[in-house]
């Protein structure tokens, strides 16, 4: 099973990103036992491998600055971002 992380501004933004991913992949969302501060879910669809999704809310609380990755010089990523996303 693949494990994906959604890093978001808050849990609401993580939930919105989860809904978009599930819709795009045409998979059902099932909650799994998890900590309230990092809820996890499994995306399921018949005939396809399951994907575990863990929501990590609290923008800027980790040692890595996620938006900084997108602000590297243009030769590395091709363009600048003018507005930061609410979840990645």
N, C-alpha and C positions, 0 to 999 in steps of 0.2 A: 504494500500500500504506500502510495506517495504521501508525503506530509508537507503541506504548504503552510506558511505563516502570513497572516494579514496584519500589518503594522498600521495602526490608525491613530488619529487624533483623540478619539474617544470610542467607547464601545458601540455607539450608534453608527459612526462612520465605518467601523469594522463590519457591523451587521449589514450595512448597505452594500459594501464591497462583496461580502459573502453572497448576498442575493443576486448581484450582477454576475458573479462567477458561476453560480448554480444555474442561472437562466441561460448564460452563454453556452455552458456545457450540456444543458438539458439534463440535469441530474437533480435528484431529490436530496433535501437537507435533513439530516437526522442528528439531534443533539447527542452528545456522549457525556458520561460522567467526567467532570472537570472542575477546576477551581473557578470561582465566580469572577476573579480578576483576569482570567485567561480562558474563556469558554472555548470548547472545541466541538467540532461537528464532523460528520462523515457525509461526503457526497456519494450517492449511489445511483446507479442506473444498470439495468439488466444487461448482461453481456459485456460490461466494461469494468475495469479495475476501480476499486474504491479510492477516494482521495480524502485524507484527513486534513481538516483545516483548523488551525489554532489562531484565535484572535488575540492580538497583543495591543491593547489600548494604552495610551499614555505617551503621546508624541514627545520625543526629546528625553525620555527617561532611560534610554539605553546608552551604553558606552559609544556606540557608533552613531554618527550623525547621518541618518538615511538621506535627507535632502542634499547633503554635501556631495554625495555620489553623483547627483544629477547636475551639480554646478561645477564639475571639473572642466578644464579647458575644452573648447570645441573639438579639437582633433580626436579626443577620446570618444566622445559621444555624438558628435555631429551638430548639436545645437544647444541653445540655452533654454531653460524653462523660465518663463516670466511669472508663473503662479504655481505655488506648491499644491500638490494634491492632498486631499484629506486622508487618504489611506493608500497603501501600496501593497 
